[in-house]
Amino acid sequence: MTSLRPYGIVRMFGSAIAFCGALLALASLAATALALSSRTPNSLADHVLAICTQRFPSASQAEASYLAENVSAMTKMMFDMGIRPSGDIDGDFVAMMTPHHQGAIEMARAELRYGHNERLKRMAQEIIVTQRDEIAAMRLAVGLPPSVPPDVARAAPATDPTPSSSPLREQ
């Protein structure tokens, strides 16, 4: 288990920069949520934040489950896109775009589970196929096998100081 002492926490995040980024993001979310409580959203970021911090008490059980899955997918996507820069722009691009596309896949799966519109459900199926294909194509473009479990694709040695080592490159 990772120690909760300062260096243990940093190790959990992969780097001090990632840890500081997470703290800043948390502080920003808290400040923004407080500010949003007294006004209506006026930007896409404000709107998404308002949705992600809202509880949905008036939603039906099915809709609440759907919304919870989407909030979970978006939160995981945003967290996983926060990579430690490696010095390899192409590898970093793939490392960030993979969870972005995976988030779209998870949101499409929620539509398939809870949606009723057959046209939208077909579109959700297409999203799953195309996003998987794009993940595979991006991985191939940087010399990786097309399919690897997401945690393996994101894994990078926390102590590797070599700037040219990509978090996606095979060791």
Secondary structure, DSSP 4 states (H G I P E B T S, - for coil): ----SHHHHHHHHSSHHHHHHHHHHHHHHHHHHHHHTTS---SHHHHHHHHHH---TTS-HHHHHHHHHHHHHHHHHHHHH-PPP-S-HHHHHHHHHHHHHHHHHHHHHHHHHH---HHHHHHHHHHHHHHHHHHHHHHHHTT--S---HHHHH---TT---TT--TTS--
